[in-house]
Amino acid sequence: MLIRGMILFWLVLMAWSAQAATLVDLFELAKKNTARIVDKKFAEEIAYQEKRKAYSQVLPSLSASSSNVWRDQAPVGAFGEGYQHTAALTLNQALFKGGAEYYAISIAKKLPEIAKLQRVQEELVLYEQLAQLFFQTLRLQNGKNLYLEQEKTLEDRLKTLRQRAQIGRSRTTDVLAAESQLARIRAERAGIESQLIESEQNLKNLSGLETLGPLKDSFVIDDLHPPVRWEKDLMSTPQIKANELLVDNAKKEISAARGSYLPTLDANANFYLDRAGILRESKWDITLNAKWNLFNGGNDVAEKRIQALEAARLEAQLRDLKRNLRNDFQARKLEYLKQREVVKKMEAAVKLARRNYQQHLNEMNRGLVSTLDVLRILEDFLLVQRSYDQQLYQTKYAWIRLQALAGVHP
């Protein structure tokens, strides 16, 4: 069964690798494969167990005990027996701990929700980081393909120029210029390939993959419009809600610390299965214990002050977080909308540059322009195309950043 399961896993993995992976696909894999998200899931389970521990503080405890005593027998009646055995069931119930136990329960109730919100926030951070590498890798892949395409074009052009130069119909300087540009394009392609290797490796590491298949960009700029609800729901993002709960718990910690000023009360009940001595006929007893710390060196005062300062510190951080979130959202939204406009304008520039290059090729074939003019126009076209690709993926990444800031992910 184990071998069959492993074979099935590898078949599924190979089938997935053959398909183009979108950003959402990689994100789902990253959530399952990376320790940072698994760690947050463990933290959720730990928080749930902490909640159970808090409830246990107000529930009774039951224990069984057995004691055996051997001593030198003395002639004092039942107290002087040489051997005594006592077995009992003991029930202990804390009746009142200054109220701190109930505040502890209230605090613990929120721990699983806080842990869940922190896990979702970590997923948002992961999604944004993954998007950055995803679009960077796509940009480098497209750049590599563009260089390969232009390298092939230049090789064909250079072959023709050499033939024409041999029969005197082209200048040697044209051949040298084409060779120089071809060498530069090959060098730049090698640089992009080096960057691409690093980018793909980082993407594999972040998504938890050993192999990276082809990538598919499923984002269309014209379809990406920031919904109005994103801005309205900013104060309900996981990060804000988690910090609000932390502030609430910090305030309850102050009230819990006040419990040290009040007395405590607990009860112990014993049911004896076997008892030695003069009380052997007594089968049970109940004890009430009350305690009131009148002075403990100022520890309770210091603890209460510490909790008050901690709550004030968290409140200050929450105010900053809310203010910065509003400001950052407005800035990123404006940045994204401006970048969309730039993409539209650069798209038109790429079309014009391509047409200009094609026109120069036609006119060169008719002898109207020189080869050097065509090479210069080709360089301009490549520059515009690379700038457009970079701006396009920067704009898509700006969308992801805005989406993550609004607390939204797939």
C-alpha positions in Angstrom: 0.0 0.0 0.0 2.8 2.4 0.9 4.6 1.7 -2.5 1.3 2.2 -4.4 0.7 5.4 -2.5 4.1 6.8 -3.4 3.7 5.8 -7.0 0.3 7.6 -7.1 1.9 10.7 -5.5 4.7 10.9 -8.1 2.2 10.4 -10.9 0.1 13.3 -9.6 3.2 15.4 -9.2 4.4 14.6 -12.8 0.9 15.4 -14.2 0.9 18.7 -12.3 4.4 19.5 -13.6 3.3 19.0 -17.2 0.6 21.7 -16.8 1.2 25.4 -16.6 0.9 26.6 -13.0 -0.8 29.8 -12.1 0.0 32.0 -9.1 -3.0 30.5 -7.2 -1.8 27.0 -7.9 1.6 27.8 -6.4 0.0 29.5 -3.5 -2.1 26.5 -2.6 1.1 24.3 -2.8 3.0 26.8 -0.7 0.4 26.6 2.1 0.8 22.9 2.2 4.5 22.5 1.7 6.1 25.4 3.7 6.8 25.3 7.4 5.8 28.9 8.0 2.1 28.1 7.4 2.3 24.6 9.0 3.8 26.4 12.1 0.8 28.7 12.3 -1.5 25.7 12.1 0.3 24.1 15.0 -0.1 27.4 16.8 -3.9 27.2 16.3 -4.0 23.8 17.9 -1.8 25.0 20.8 -4.1 27.9 21.3 -7.1 25.5 21.5 -5.3 23.5 24.1 -4.5 26.6 26.1 -8.2 27.3 26.1 -8.9 23.9 27.5 -6.2 24.5 30.2 -8.0 27.7 31.3 -11.3 25.8 31.7 -9.5 23.2 33.8 -8.7 25.8 36.4 -12.4 26.1 37.4 -13.3 22.4 37.1 -12.9 19.9 40.0 -10.0 17.5 40.2 -10.2 13.9 41.4 -7.3 11.8 42.7 -6.7 8.5 44.4 -4.1 8.1 47.1 -2.7 5.3 49.1 -0.2 5.5 52.0 1.6 2.8 54.0 3.3 3.5 57.3 5.6 1.2 59.3 6.8 2.3 62.7 8.1 1.0 66.0 5.0 0.0 67.8 4.2 2.1 70.9 1.7 1.3 73.7 -0.5 4.3 73.0 -3.6 2.7 71.5 -4.5 3.1 67.9 -1.9 5.9 67.4 0.9 3.4 68.2 0.1 0.7 65.7 3.1 -0.7 64.0 1.5 -0.7 60.5 -1.1 1.7 59.2 -2.7 1.9 55.7 -4.8 4.8 54.4 -6.5 4.8 50.9 -8.8 7.6 49.8 -10.4 9.4 46.9 -9.9 13.1 47.0 -12.0 15.7 45.2 -10.6 19.3 45.0 -12.6 22.2 43.8 -11.4 25.8 43.6 -14.3 28.0 44.6 -12.9 31.4 44.2 -9.4 32.8 43.1 -10.2 36.4 43.3 -12.0 36.3 39.9 -8.7 35.9 38.0 -9.8 32.4 36.8 -12.9 33.7 35.0 -10.9 36.4 33.3 -8.4 33.7 32.3 -11.2 31.8 30.7 -12.4 34.9 28.8 -8.9 35.5 27.6 -8.3 31.9 26.5 -11.6 31.8 24.6 -10.1 34.3 22.1 -6.7 32.5 21.7 -7.9 30.1 18.9 -9.4 33.0 17.0 -6.3 35.1 17.4 -4.1 32.2 16.2 -6.4 31.7 13.2 -6.2 35.3 12.2 -2.4 35.3 12.5 -2.3 32.3 10.3 -4.4 34.0 7.7 -2.2 37.1 7.9 0.9 35.0 7.4 -0.8 33.5 4.3 -1.3 37.0 3.0 2.3 37.8 3.5 3.3 34.6 1.7 0.9 35.3 -1.2 2.5 38.7 -1.7 6.0 37.4 -1.6 5.1 34.5 -3.9 3.5 37.0 -6.4 6.7 39.1 -6.5 8.8 36.1 -7.4 6.1 34.7 -9.8 5.9 37.9 -11.9 9.7 38.4 -11.7 10.2 34.9 -13.1 7.7 35.5 -15.8 9.3 38.8 -16.8 12.7 37.1 -17.0 11.3 34.2 -19.0 9.7 36.6 -21.5 12.9 38.6 -21.7 14.9 35.5 -22.4 12.5 34.5 -25.2 12.6 38.0 -26.6 16.4 37.9 -26.8 16.3 34.5 -28.4 13.9 35.8 -31.0 16.0 38.9 -31.8 19.2 36.8 -31.7 17.7 34.6 -34.4 16.6 37.6 -36.5 20.1 39.1 -36.2 21.8 35.9 -37.2 19.7 35.7 -40.3 20.3 39.4 -41.0 24.1 38.9 -40.5 24.2 35.9 -42.8 22.6 38.1 -45.5 24.9 41.0 -44.9 28.0 38.8 -45.2 26.8 37.5 -48.5 26.1 41.0 -49.7 29.4 42.3 -48.5 31.3 39.6 -50.4 29.8 40.9 -53.7 30.2 44.5 -52.7 26.5 45.3 -52.2 26.9 46.0 -48.4 29.6 47.7 -46.4 31.9 46.0 -44.1 30.9 48.4 -41.4 27.4 47.2 -41.6 28.6 43.6 -41.0 30.7 44.7 -38.0 27.8 46.7 -36.5 25.5 43.7 -36.8 28.1 41.4 -35.3 28.6 43.8 -32.4 24.9 44.0 -31.7 24.5 40.3 -31.9 27.4 39.8 -29.4 25.8 42.3 -27.0 22.4 40.6 -27.2 24.0 37.2 -26.5 25.7 38.7 -23.5 22.5 40.3 -22.2 20.6 37.0 -22.7 23.2 35.2 -20.7 22.8 37.7 -17.9 19.0 37.3 -18.0 19.4 33.5 -17.9 21.6 33.8 -14.8 18.9 35.9 -13.1 16.2 33.5 -14.2 18.0 30.5 -12.6 18.1 32.4 -9.3 14.5 33.6 -9.5 13.2 30.1 -10.4 15.1 28.6 -7.5 13.7 31.2 -5.0 10.2 30.5 -6.4 10.6 26.8 -5.8 11.9 27.3 -2.3 9.0 29.6 -1.4 6.3 27.3 -2.9 8.0 24.1 -1.5 8.6 22.5 -4.8 11.5 20.4 -6.0 10.8 21.0 -9.7 9.1 24.0 -11.3 7.0 23.5 -14.4 5.8 26.1 -16.9 4.1 29.2 -15.5 0.8 30.7 -16.6 -0.2 34.3 -16.1 -4.0 34.4 -15.5 -4.2 38.1 -14.7 -5.7 40.5 -17.2 -5.1 44.2 -16.4 -8.4 45.3 -17.8 -10.2 43.0 -15.4 -8.5 44.1 -12.3 -10.6 46.9 -10.7 -10.3 47.5 -6.9 -13.8 46.9 -5.4 -15.2 49.6 -3.1 -15.7 47.0 -0.3 -11.9 46.6 0.0 -11.6 50.1 1.4 -14.8 49.8 3.5 -13.6 46.6 5.1 -10.0 47.7 5.9 -10.7 47.7 9.6 -11.8 44.1 9.4 -8.7 42.7 7.9 -7.1 39.7 9.8 -4.2 41.8 11.1 -6.5 44.5 12.5 -8.9 42.0 14.1 -6.1 39.9 15.6 -4.6 43.0 17.2 -7.9 44.2 18.5 -8.4 40.9 20.2 -4.9 41.1 21.7 -5.8 44.5 23.1 -9.0 43.2 24.6 -7.1 40.3 26.2 -4.5 42.7 27.6 -7.2 44.7 29.3 -8.6 41.6 30.8 -5.2 40.7 32.1 -5.4 43.9 34.2 -8.6 42.7 35.8 -7.1 39.3 36.3 -4.2 40.9 38.1 -6.6 42.7 40.5 -7.7 39.2 41.7 -4.5 39.0 43.8 -6.1 41.7 46.1 -9.0 39.4 47.0 -9.2 36.2 49.1 -9.2 32.7 47.6 -11.4 29.8 48.6 -11.2 26.1 47.8 -12.7 22.9 49.1 -11.3 19.4 49.5 -13.4 16.3 50.0 -12.0 13.0 51.0 -13.7 9.6 50.8 -11.7 7.0 52.7 -11.6 3.4 51.3 -9.4 2.3 54.2 -8.3 4.3 57.2 -6.1 3.6 60.2 -6.1 4.9 63.7 -8.9 6.2 65.8 -10.7 7.7 62.8 -11.0 4.4 61.0 -14.8 4.5 61.2 -15.0 8.0 59.7 -15.5 7.5 56.0 -15.3 11.1 54.7 -14.4 14.7 55.5 -14.7 18.1 53.8 -12.2 20.9 54.3 -12.7 24.6 53.3 -9.5 26.6 52.9 -9.6 30.4 52.7 -6.6 32.6 52.2 -6.1 36.3 51.9 -2.6 37.7 51.0 -2.5 41.0 52.9 1.0 42.0 51.7 3.4 40.2 49.3 6.1 42.8 49.0 4.3 44.8 46.3 4.4 42.0 43.7 0.6 42.4 43.0 0.9 46.1 42.5 3.8 45.7 40.1 2.0 43.0 38.1 -1.1 45.1 37.8 1.0 48.0 36.6 2.8 45.8 34.1 -0.4 44.6 32.6 -1.8 48.2 32.3 1.4 49.3 30.5 1.3 46.3 28.2 -2.4 47.1 27.3 -1.4 50.8 26.6 1.5 49.7 24.4 -0.7 47.4 22.3 -3.4 50.1 22.0 -0.8 52.5 20.7 0.5 50.0 18.2 -3.1 49.3 17.1 -3.8 53.0 16.5 -0.6 53.3 14.3 -1.6 50.1 12.5 -5.0 51.4 11.6 -3.7 54.8 10.5 -0.9 53.4 8.4 -3.2 50.8 6.9 -5.6 53.5 5.6 -2.7 55.6 4.3 -0.9 52.7 2.7 -4.1 51.5 1.0 -4.8 54.9 -0.5 -1.2 55.2 -1.7 -1.1 51.6 -3.2 -4.4 52.1 -4.8 -3.3 55.3 -6.5 0.0 53.7 -7.4 -1.8 50.8 -9.0 -4.2 53.0 -11.0 -1.3 55.2 -12.2 0.7 52.1 -13.3 -2.3 50.8 -15.2 -2.3 54.1 -17.2 1.4 53.7 -17.9 0.9 50.1 -19.1 -1.8 51.4 -21.6 0.5 54.0 -22.9 3.5 51.7 -23.2 1.4 49.1 -24.9 0.7 51.7 -27.7 4.4 52.5 -27.7 5.3 48.9 -28.3 2.9 48.6 -31.2 4.4 51.7 -32.8 8.0 50.5 -32.2 7.2 47.2 -33.8 5.6 48.8 -36.8 8.5 51.2 -37.1 11.0 48.3 -37.1 9.0 46.3 -39.7 8.8 49.4 -41.9 12.5 50.0 -41.7 13.1 46.3 -42.7 10.9 46.8 -45.7 12.7 50.1 -46.7 16.1 48.5 -46.2 15.2 45.7 -48.6 14.2 48.4 -51.1 17.5 50.3 -50.5 15.9 53.3 -48.9 17.6 53.0 -45.4 20.9 51.6 -44.3 21.4 48.5 -42.2 22.8 50.7 -39.4 19.4 52.5 -39.3 17.6 49.2 -39.0 19.9 48.0 -36.2 19.3 51.3 -34.3 15.5 50.9 -34.7 15.8 47.3 -33.6 17.6 48.4 -30.4 14.8 51.0 -29.7 12.2 48.3 -30.2 13.9 45.9 -27.8 14.2 48.7 -25.2 10.6 49.6 -25.4 9.5 45.9 -25.3 11.6 45.2 -22.2 10.3 48.3 -20.5 6.7 47.3 -21.2 7.2 43.8 -19.9 8.7 45.1 -16.7 6.0 47.7 -16.2 3.2 45.1 -17.0 4.4 42.7 -14.3 5.1 45.5 -11.8 1.5 46.6 -12.3 0.2 43.1 -11.7 2.3 42.8 -8.6 1.0 46.2 -7.4 -2.5 44.7 -7.7 -1.5 41.7 -5.5 0.0 44.1 -2.9 -3.2 46.1 -2.8 -5.2 42.9 -2.6 -3.1 41.6 0.3 -3.3 44.9 2.1 -7.1 44.6 2.0 -6.9 41.2 3.6 -7.9 39.3 0.5 -6.3 36.2 -1.0 -7.5 33.2 -3.0 
